[in-house]
Amino acid sequence: MSVPAPPEWTDALRRALPLAALQPGDVDYFLVSPGGRYVGCTTHALHTVLIDTAQRRYAVLADWSLRGLDDASVELESDETRRQAFPVYADLWQPAFTDPALPWQPARD
């Protein structure tokens, strides 16, 4: 059962998606940071896309699913452990948005 997103989240998603050349129909689910700067979404192709609207950049993470998002960091879960349905043993990664391991790319619009 899906839960409707607040209108401000929907607006943030609509503004952010062109930065990563995505369409609303590509998105399975999404989160918006409390300050509205970051939008994270998981696509139907099972990629997680992080979008930084202030710096007009995005990062695509093929092996991670979005679990949480705030104004400083993102919480990601390994797709491999998620598929095994053992949440106790889930492999979590909580990088700050300044983490050099995040593969940021310039906006595509």
Backbone bond lengths (Angstrom), bond angles and torsions (degrees), N, CA, C in turn:
res aa  C-N    CA-C-N  psi(-1)  N-CA   C-N-CA  omega(-1)  CA-C   N-CA-C  phi
1 M - - - 1.447 - - 1.523 108.40 -
2 S 1.306 116.88 125.60 1.456 119.88 179.87 1.522 110.42 -90.35
3 V 1.314 114.17 151.57 1.459 121.56 179.20 1.522 107.02 -110.06
4 P 1.338 118.11 130.73 1.465 118.96 -179.88 1.535 110.48 -62.86
5 A 1.313 115.58 140.53 1.462 121.38 178.36 1.526 109.29 -79.88
6 P 1.337 116.75 148.38 1.469 119.15 174.95 1.537 109.62 -60.78
7 P 1.325 118.39 149.12 1.465 120.93 -177.61 1.536 113.32 -56.64
8 E 1.327 117.49 -36.08 1.469 119.30 179.97 1.531 111.04 -66.76
9 W 1.331 118.04 -31.34 1.473 121.29 175.69 1.525 110.10 -68.95
10 T 1.320 115.76 -44.63 1.461 120.25 179.73 1.526 110.32 -60.41
11 D 1.340 116.77 -41.92 1.464 121.01 177.76 1.528 111.00 -63.54
12 A 1.342 117.27 -43.09 1.469 121.35 179.00 1.527 110.34 -62.43
13 L 1.330 117.28 -41.59 1.462 120.94 178.52 1.528 110.49 -63.03
14 R 1.317 116.77 -46.53 1.466 121.41 -178.79 1.531 111.13 -59.35
15 R 1.338 117.95 -39.35 1.465 121.43 178.88 1.529 112.55 -73.48
16 A 1.342 117.11 -31.48 1.465 121.56 -174.23 1.533 112.96 -82.84
17 L 1.304 118.98 -36.47 1.468 121.49 -172.49 1.536 114.67 -55.18
18 P 1.338 120.14 -40.79 1.470 118.36 179.23 1.534 113.32 -61.19
19 L 1.328 118.17 -25.59 1.467 120.74 178.97 1.523 111.41 -63.04
20 A 1.334 116.89 -28.03 1.463 121.59 179.76 1.528 111.59 -110.63
21 A 1.330 116.73 14.64 1.465 122.98 -179.64 1.528 111.99 54.89
22 L 1.331 115.82 42.97 1.462 121.42 177.57 1.526 109.83 -112.09
23 Q 1.326 115.28 156.05 1.458 122.84 175.10 1.527 108.40 -110.43
24 P 1.337 118.16 154.90 1.469 119.72 178.35 1.528 113.21 -54.31
25 G 1.320 117.70 -33.46 1.456 121.13 179.66 1.516 114.01 -68.81
26 D 1.341 117.40 -14.15 1.464 121.66 178.12 1.530 112.72 -78.53
27 V 1.334 116.21 -17.31 1.466 121.92 -169.57 1.517 111.63 -91.49
28 D 1.336 115.40 127.60 1.457 121.62 175.15 1.525 109.57 -85.35
29 Y 1.338 116.94 -52.03 1.456 122.03 173.81 1.522 109.03 -152.15
30 F 1.342 115.86 161.67 1.455 118.88 -176.18 1.521 111.21 -151.07
31 L 1.338 114.67 161.31 1.460 123.30 174.68 1.520 107.97 -133.82
32 V 1.328 115.80 154.14 1.459 121.97 176.68 1.523 107.14 -125.99
33 S 1.329 116.71 135.08 1.470 119.70 179.17 1.524 109.29 -64.79
34 P 1.342 117.29 154.19 1.469 120.13 -177.55 1.534 113.96 -53.69
35 G 1.334 117.77 -37.49 1.458 120.76 179.22 1.520 113.59 -81.00
36 G 1.344 117.64 -8.87 1.456 122.72 177.86 1.518 115.39 83.33
37 R 1.343 117.84 -0.09 1.470 119.86 -178.38 1.525 112.23 -72.68
38 Y 1.323 116.97 -39.57 1.468 121.85 -174.78 1.518 111.14 -107.72
39 V 1.316 114.83 137.53 1.460 121.96 173.44 1.518 105.79 -123.64
40 G 1.313 116.32 130.76 1.454 121.49 176.11 1.507 108.75 -121.51
41 C 1.318 116.72 136.46 1.461 118.74 179.18 1.522 109.89 -143.20
42 T 1.303 114.31 154.45 1.458 121.24 171.82 1.516 106.06 -110.88
43 T 1.316 115.37 129.17 1.457 120.42 -176.36 1.525 110.76 -90.16
44 H 1.328 115.23 169.38 1.462 120.58 176.60 1.523 110.80 -63.93
45 A 1.339 117.58 -22.91 1.471 121.91 177.21 1.531 110.96 -83.01
46 L 1.337 116.79 7.34 1.466 123.92 178.33 1.524 113.21 62.77
47 H 1.310 116.11 38.73 1.449 121.92 170.05 1.522 107.56 -108.18
48 T 1.315 116.62 143.35 1.453 119.74 171.74 1.517 107.24 -96.99
49 V 1.318 115.90 132.62 1.457 121.98 179.60 1.521 107.79 -121.36
50 L 1.326 116.12 123.88 1.458 122.73 174.95 1.520 107.17 -103.08
51 I 1.325 117.13 133.24 1.460 121.19 -178.85 1.529 108.40 -124.87
52 D 1.317 115.67 125.39 1.461 123.55 176.91 1.528 105.71 -102.61
53 T 1.329 116.64 102.41 1.464 119.84 -174.46 1.525 112.24 -73.37
54 A 1.323 118.36 -26.95 1.466 120.98 -179.18 1.528 111.52 -72.70
55 Q 1.330 116.89 -42.13 1.465 120.28 -179.45 1.526 112.76 -96.46
56 R 1.337 116.46 4.01 1.468 122.77 176.98 1.528 111.07 50.68
57 R 1.333 114.55 61.12 1.459 121.24 178.72 1.522 108.37 -145.95
58 Y 1.334 115.26 165.87 1.463 120.22 178.49 1.520 109.05 -148.58
59 A 1.334 115.58 161.38 1.463 122.12 177.26 1.522 108.04 -135.99
60 V 1.323 115.94 136.50 1.467 121.73 177.81 1.519 107.53 -110.53
61 L 1.326 116.33 128.44 1.465 122.97 -179.25 1.518 108.21 -122.33
62 A 1.318 116.41 110.16 1.463 121.03 -172.09 1.526 114.10 -78.17
63 D 1.308 119.47 -25.12 1.466 120.39 -173.20 1.516 114.05 -112.62
64 W 1.320 116.41 19.84 1.464 120.84 -176.98 1.520 110.58 -134.00
65 S 1.343 115.97 145.02 1.465 122.16 175.70 1.523 109.24 -111.43
66 L 1.300 115.62 144.10 1.454 123.11 -179.09 1.523 110.60 -72.34
67 R 1.338 116.19 129.51 1.471 121.03 176.65 1.508 112.61 -119.94
68 G 1.326 117.94 -31.04 1.454 120.85 -178.09 1.513 110.51 -160.41
69 L 1.330 115.76 158.99 1.454 120.65 -176.46 1.520 108.45 -153.34
70 D 1.326 116.22 131.72 1.461 119.31 171.84 1.525 107.87 -133.48
71 D 1.316 117.54 -166.38 1.460 119.98 -175.51 1.525 113.77 -78.92
72 A 1.330 118.40 -9.14 1.470 120.95 -176.65 1.524 113.39 -120.04
73 S 1.332 117.78 -23.28 1.465 119.82 -173.48 1.522 110.87 -153.94
74 V 1.320 113.59 173.63 1.457 121.63 178.70 1.526 107.79 -129.51
75 E 1.302 116.98 147.91 1.461 121.60 175.14 1.520 107.65 -111.02
76 L 1.324 115.06 123.58 1.461 121.71 -177.22 1.525 109.58 -122.46
77 E 1.317 115.74 148.08 1.461 121.86 177.73 1.517 108.77 -119.31
78 S 1.318 116.08 135.72 1.460 121.13 178.69 1.523 110.11 -59.65
79 D 1.332 115.97 130.02 1.465 119.71 178.27 1.524 111.25 -62.31
80 E 1.309 116.93 -33.51 1.463 120.09 -178.58 1.522 111.02 -63.51
81 T 1.320 117.89 -47.68 1.468 119.21 -179.60 1.523 110.89 -73.34
82 R 1.337 117.56 -30.63 1.461 119.73 178.51 1.525 110.15 -64.02
83 R 1.318 117.63 -40.67 1.465 120.99 -179.89 1.527 111.85 -66.03
84 Q 1.322 116.74 -25.64 1.451 119.89 179.61 1.530 112.28 -79.42
85 A 1.335 116.57 -9.19 1.471 123.07 176.46 1.523 112.73 59.82
86 F 1.332 117.24 38.33 1.451 121.62 174.46 1.528 108.16 -116.81
87 P 1.339 118.50 77.26 1.454 120.15 -174.22 1.531 113.58 -59.52
88 V 1.313 117.25 -27.29 1.469 119.72 179.61 1.522 110.22 -64.24
89 Y 1.332 116.91 -32.42 1.458 121.38 -177.13 1.527 112.48 -101.86
90 A 1.324 116.75 13.23 1.458 120.04 -176.64 1.530 111.33 -58.14
91 D 1.301 114.92 137.97 1.455 122.27 177.42 1.525 107.12 -87.21
92 L 1.330 116.66 107.06 1.458 121.32 -177.51 1.518 110.67 -103.59
93 W 1.323 115.09 147.25 1.462 122.38 175.52 1.520 105.91 -132.28
94 Q 1.312 117.89 126.20 1.457 122.20 -178.03 1.528 110.25 -123.08
95 P 1.325 117.24 69.41 1.465 118.90 -178.87 1.527 112.17 -75.93
96 A 1.322 115.39 143.46 1.461 120.46 168.29 1.524 107.19 -70.81
97 F 1.321 117.13 156.31 1.464 119.59 -179.90 1.524 111.84 -66.06
98 T 1.318 117.40 -14.19 1.469 121.37 176.42 1.528 112.27 -90.48
99 D 1.330 118.30 -1.23 1.463 122.47 -178.42 1.530 110.05 -61.90
100 P 1.330 118.16 124.97 1.466 119.97 -179.01 1.532 113.74 -65.84
101 A 1.326 118.42 -12.78 1.465 120.93 178.88 1.536 112.13 -76.20
102 L 1.324 117.81 -16.04 1.467 119.44 177.72 1.528 109.04 -75.35
103 P 1.331 116.83 127.49 1.478 120.71 -174.12 1.534 113.20 -84.31
104 W 1.314 116.96 66.33 1.469 120.93 -178.32 1.533 111.30 -63.27
105 Q 1.316 115.55 141.10 1.468 123.69 175.86 1.535 107.75 -130.97
106 P 1.320 118.67 152.99 1.462 119.66 176.97 1.529 111.42 -67.57
107 A 1.320 115.46 152.98 1.470 121.50 178.99 1.520 110.65 -53.41
108 R 1.340 115.06 150.65 1.466 120.57 -176.77 1.518 112.95 -102.85
109 D 1.314 117.96 6.31 1.462 118.61 -178.93 1.505 112.94 -91.69
